[in-house]
Amino acid sequence: MSENTTEAIDAQAVQEVQAAVRVVKGNPSDQEIAALVTVLAAAAGSSAPPADTRPRELWGTPASMHRTFGPFSPYSYAASQRY
């Protein structure tokens, strides 16, 4: 029974691989196909990690320490009368 299971798994794997790569023209040798599969596998495995979509963490940036405004500036009262 394990032989039938192994054959079924192998047949399924062959069908998946056949759908992935297909030679349309020419008569490549086994070495050329192996090189092609190696290049495609390396390209698929070397993809960049997904980009971080979270907002930037700006809570502790040193630049924000220098850009503070005093809540009770002496010039704020004169500016508020103009508007």
C-alpha positions in Angstrom: 0.0 0.0 0.0 2.9 2.4 0.6 4.1 1.8 -2.9 0.8 3.1 -4.3 0.9 6.1 -2.1 4.5 6.9 -3.1 3.6 6.5 -6.8 0.6 8.8 -6.3 2.7 11.4 -4.6 5.4 11.2 -7.3 2.8 11.5 -10.1 1.3 14.6 -8.4 4.8 16.1 -8.0 5.6 15.5 -11.7 2.4 17.2 -12.8 3.2 20.2 -10.7 6.7 20.5 -12.1 5.5 20.0 -15.6 3.2 23.0 -15.2 6.0 25.2 -13.9 8.6 24.8 -16.7 8.0 24.0 -20.4 10.4 24.0 -23.3 8.6 25.4 -26.3 11.3 25.3 -29.0 14.6 23.5 -29.4 16.1 20.3 -28.1 17.9 21.1 -24.8 20.1 18.5 -23.3 19.7 17.3 -19.7 22.6 19.6 -18.6 20.9 22.6 -20.1 17.6 21.8 -18.4 19.4 21.3 -15.1 21.1 24.7 -15.5 17.8 26.3 -16.3 16.1 24.8 -13.3 19.0 25.8 -11.1 18.8 29.4 -12.3 15.0 29.6 -11.8 15.2 28.0 -8.3 17.9 30.5 -7.3 15.9 33.4 -8.6 12.8 32.3 -6.8 14.7 31.7 -3.5 16.5 35.1 -3.5 13.5 37.4 -3.5 13.6 40.4 -1.2 11.7 40.2 2.0 8.3 41.9 2.0 8.3 45.6 2.7 7.3 46.8 6.1 3.9 48.5 5.8 3.6 49.6 9.4 3.9 53.4 10.0 7.4 54.6 11.0 8.1 54.7 14.7 9.0 58.3 15.4 8.5 58.4 19.2 12.1 58.6 20.2 13.8 60.4 17.3 16.5 62.9 18.4 15.4 65.4 15.8 12.0 65.8 17.6 13.7 66.9 20.8 15.0 70.1 19.0 11.7 71.0 17.4 9.6 71.7 20.5 7.6 74.8 20.9 6.7 76.3 24.3 3.0 76.3 24.9 3.0 79.7 26.5 5.2 81.8 24.2 5.1 85.5 24.8 4.5 86.0 21.1 1.6 83.6 20.9 -0.9 86.1 22.4 -0.1 88.8 19.8 -0.4 86.4 17.0 -3.8 85.1 18.1 -5.3 88.6 18.0 -4.5 89.0 14.3 -6.7 86.0 13.3 
